[in-house]
Amino acid sequence: MRQVKLLVFLGVILIAGMSFTGFDCSSTELTSAKLYIQQKNLPKAVEALHKEVEKNPKSDEGYYLLGYIQGENEDITSMVASFDKSLAISQKFAKQIADQRKIHWANSFNKGVGLYNKGVGSTNPDTMKIFFDKAIVAFNNSITLLPDSAGGYKNLAFVYLSAQRYDEAIAPLERLNSITKTADGFRFLGEIQYNKGVSSMSKYSSSKKLEDSLGAMDHYEKAIKVLEEGRKYFPDDQNILLLLSNSYIGANKITVAIDAFKTGVQKDPKNKYYRYNYGVLLLGANKFEDAIENFKVAVEVDPEYVNAIYNMVASYAKWGATIVKDIDEKKLDPSSAEYKEKASQAKEKFNLAIPYMEKVVKLKDNDASMWELLGKIYANVGQNDKANEAYKKADQLRK
């Protein structure tokens, strides 16, 4: 999962405060509580206020003052509960309560950002975890204070993602998507479900248990649902499109996906992302020629679109490998005309892949796996000297 960047509240950190213009006619407990608050003796004030609300359950001011102190003590859950009780009795302190909520929301939000940044900046895993855990508490507090504010859900989800607690990121991402529409919200939620599908399918490969296969399909379907919705709002987001095409492939719905992306290509023929993802789907369906055509258009639009260039290589290489496999399965006689024709076709495909693969290693010069793949392609067409040079380069990069 890629690194994420938190939203930042651009206002200054606000300070909660309270002042009294005087003590009007009130109970002994309220008068004592106000005096204790002025003296900053909050434990005594809390004691007095608990007595107040016990004696007078309809004390709107008692619950308001209790909530104020709980906020000062950073007990946000209790603060909100006390404020709600005050408002249920009357609206006398509605403005003060709204102001306190905003103040504590801003402080909690900014505190969460600061803690997250400290976690990201730490090189010690244990220290990083401590800061991330504290950031999660802070953002949960901000959500408790303003439950309809998208920023809290987005940042909470991003902390969970950075902490690799992916399952816990699902709920805030779903809530974020219900409040507002952001590419990040759809993208990361889709990516979580897609990765869970990949994990379940990998588990099925070894277990052969039906529930693992069904679990994988369920996650792929959830990913498709989220990403299709995301595509409606962000039709050109390359990450959403790539995850969507991969999810369709994982769910064995390649035909459905091909039709969907074909429509996108027809509407916007020069959209490199639609061309690329359409090509990926066609490649998955072994429609090599059509896949290559779409990758070429994407590269014409963006000559350094390395993913499209690489997938042209993959298309030619897979095309060649498919021909070789056909030769082996048919057990063709090397002296036969059919063998010679197919062997020539396979070599042609590998040769066509070479210039694109050479461009890939120029764009990704420090990637050992790319150099190794170039070596394999050289070897397939008998260019052994170049193959050895590519393998040597790959070995050097791995040292």
N, C-alpha and C positions, 0 to 999 in steps of 0.2 A: 504494500500500500504506500502510495507516495506521501511525501511530507506535506503537511497542510498549514495554512496560515490563518490565524484567528482574526475575526473582526475586532476592531478596537473602538471603544467608546471615546469620541473625540473631545468630550467635555472634560473639565477638571474634576478631580475627585472631590465629591461634595462631603461636607462635614455635618453630621447630625447635631442638632442643638435644641435647647429649650429655654425659654425665659418666662418668668411669671411677672405680671404687672401688679400682683397683690393677691392676698388670700381672701376670697369672698366667703360667704357663709357656706361652709361645707362640714362634713363630718370630721370628727377628731382624727380618724385614720387618714383621710385625704389631706388634711392640714399637715399632719406629721409627715406623710409621704412627700409632699411638696417641699417641706423644709429639709428633709433628708436629701432630696434630689439637689437642692441648692447647695447643700453641704458636700455633695458628691459622695454621700454615704449610701450607695445604691443597695447593698444588702438589707439595710434597715428600711429603706424605702419599699423594697419588694415585700418585706415582712408586713409592713403597714398596709400595703395595697392588697395582699392576700386576705388580710383581716377585713378590709373594706368590702371586697366582692363577696366574701362569705356572709357578711352581715347584710349586704345590699346587692343581691344578684342583678339588679337593674342599674348598677352604677356605671353609666357610660364613660364617665371621666376616670373611674377606677381602672376599667379595662384599658382605656386609652393610655393612661400613665404607665400601667404595667407593661403594655406593648412597647412603649417608648424605651423603658429600661431594658427589656429583653433585647431590643434592637441594639442598644448600647453594649450589651454583653454578647452580641453577635449570635444570639439564639433566634435566628430568623423564623424558624417554624413556629415557635411559641409566640413570637411577636405578631405574626400574621393571624394566628388563632385569636389572640387577645384583641387585635384591631377588629377582626370580624365580629367578635362578641359585642364590642362597643357600637359598631355600626348597626348590628341587629337590634340594639336597644333604641338608638336615635342616630340622626345624621349631624349631631352637634359638632363632632370632631372630624367630620368627613374631610375637610380641607387639610387639616393637620396630618391626618392619617395618609392621605394621598401624597402629601409632601414627604413624609417619612419614608413611604414606600419607594419613591423616586430616588431619594438620597441614598438609601441602603442598596437599591438596585445598582446605581452608578458605582458605589463603592465596591460591591460584590463583583460586579462585572469587571471593573478595572483590576481588582485584586486577582481575579481568575486569570486575566491576561498576563499580569506580572508573574504569577506563579508558573504558568505554562511556559513563558519565555525562559524562566530560570531552569525549568526542567529540560527544555530543548538545549540550553546552553551547557548542561552538565554532561560530563563524560563518565560519571559513575552511575551504573544502572540503578543501584539502590536509591541514590539521591534523586535521580530522575523520577523514579516511581513515587517518592515522597512528595515532590513538587506537583506531579500530575494528579495524585490523589487529592491534594489540597485544592488544586485548580478545579477539580470535579465538584468538590463541596461548594466552592465559591460560585460556580456557574449554576449548580442546583439551587443555591440560595437566590440567585438572580431570577431564576425561573419561578420559584415560589413567590417572589415579590411581584413580578410582572409576567404572569403565565401566558400572555398573548404576544410577548416580544420575541421575534424570530431570532434575534442575535444570541440570546442565551442558549437556545437549542442548537444553533449552528456551532457555537464555540464548544459547548459540552460534547457534541458529537465529535468534533475535531480532536479534542483532548483524548477521548476514548480511542480514536483511530491512531493517534500518535503513540498511545500506550499499548496498541495492538489488542485492545479489548473490543473486538469487532462486534460481537453479539450485543454488547451494551450500547453500541453506537446506533443500533437499529431504531430503537424507540424515539430518541431525539431527532433522528433524521426523518422519520415518518411524520413526527409532529411539525418539524420545520417545513416539510413539503405541503402539509395541510394549511399552514399559515401563509406561506409565500412561495414563490417559484424561483428557485435558483439552480443554475447548472450544477453547482457543487452538491446540492441536496440530492438531486436525482442520480448524479454520477456516482457518488460514494455509496449510496444505498444500493444501487444496481451492482456496483463492484463487490460489495460484501456478499450479496446473494449469489452472484456469479462464482466467486471464489469458494463459497460454501458448496455450490454445486460441483465444482472441480474436485474439491476435497472428498465429497461423498462418492463421486464416480471413481476416484482413485482407490478409495476404500473398497468399493464394490469389485474392482479389478482383482483384489486379493481375496476378499471374503466370499464373493459370489452370492451374497445374501440379497434377496429381493428388496428388503427394506432400504438397503443402501442405494440401490438403483432408483427406487421410487423417491427417496430423499433427494437425490441429485436432480431428478426431473422437477421436483417441487421447487427447489431453489432456482433452477433455471427459469421456470415459469414465473416466479416472483421477480426475478431480475428483468425478464422481458416486459412484464407489466409496468414496472417502475420506469424502465428505460424508454419504452414506447411513449409513456406519458411525458417523459423528459424531452423526447424528440419533438413533440408537438410545440413545446415552448422554445426549444433550443435546437432547431433543425440542422445547424452547422457545427455543433459541438463535436469535435472529432473523438473525444473520449467516450461520450455517450454513444456515438455511432459504432465505434469499435467494440465496446462492451456489448451492445445490442446484437451485432452480427455474431460475436463469439457465443453469446447466450443462445441464439437461435441454433447455431451449430451444435452446442452442447445438448440442446433439447431435441436434436435430430429433426429440426424444422427448417431444413435448408431451403426447401422449395418455397415455403411461406416467406422466408427471409429474402430470397432472391427476388420474388415478386415485389416485396415492399421496397427494396433498395433500387430495383429497376425503375419503379415509379419515380423515385427521387432523382435518378439519373436523367430520366426523360424530362422532368421539370427543369432541371438545372444541369445541363450536360457538362459544364466546365467546373462544377463543384468537385474539387479534388477529394474531399472527404467521402462524398457519396461514391465517386468512382473507385476510390481505394477500398471501401468496405464492400461494395458490390463485387469488386474483384476478389476479395478474400472469400466471399461466399461462393463465387464461381469456382475458385480454386479448390475449396472444400468439396465441391460437387464434381471435381475432376474435369471441369469444362475449361481446359487449359488455354485454348486459343482466345475464348471470350474473356477470361481473366486477364490475360496479358494485354489485350486491347484496352481494358479499363485502367490497368496500372500505367500503361503508356500515356494515356490522356492525363492521368494525375501527375505524371512526371513532366509532361509538356507544360502543365500549368505551374508546377514547382519543380524545377530541375534538381533541387537538392532534397526532395522528399524521400528520405532514405528508406522509410518503411515500404513505400511503393516500389522503389528500385529493388529492395531486397526481395519483395514478393514476386517481382518479375523473375528474379533468379530462382526462387522457389518453384515458380510455375514451370519454367523450362526444365529445371532439375527433376521435378516430380514427373513431368511429362516423359523425359528421357528414362527415368527409373521405371515408369509404368511399361514402356516399350520393352525394356530389358526383362522385366518380370514376365511379360507375355511370351518372350522368347524362351525363358526358362520353363514356364508352365507347359508350353507346347513341345518342349524338348526338341527344338528344331535342329536339324543337321547343319553344322557350320558351313558345309559345302553347298547347302541348298540356296536357291535364289531368294526364297522368303527370308531366310536367316540374314543373308547379306543385305537385303533391302531394309529390314527392321534394325539391324545393327547400325546401318548408315543413318537411319532416321534418329536413333537414340543419340549417336555421336553428334549429329547436327544440333539437337536440342541442347546438349551440354555445351557445345561451342557457342550457341546463341546466348547462353547464360553468362559466359566469361566476361564480356565487356561490362555488363551490369554489376557483376560481382567485384570486378576491379574498381568500379566506382564506389561500391559500398565500402571497401577497405580504405579508400581515400577519405571518405567521410567519417569512418569509424576506425581510424588508424590504430587505436590502442585496444581494440577488441580482439582478443586471441581467438575466440570462437569463429569470428568472421574470416580471419586468416586461415584457420583450419578448414573451413568450408571451401574457401577458394582453392586450397590445396587438393581437396577431394575432387573438385570439378576438373582441375588441371589433370589429375590422375586419370579421370574417366575418359579423357580424350587423348591420353598418351603423352601429355606434356610433362614428363617426369621431372625434368630439371626445375621447371617453374613450381611444380608441386612441392618438391623438397625445399625450395626457398620459402614458400608460403608456410610449410610446416615448421621450418626453423624460426620464422618470424613469430609464429604462434607460441612456440616453446620459450622464446626470449621474453615475450610479454607475460608469460605465466610465472617467470622467476621473480 
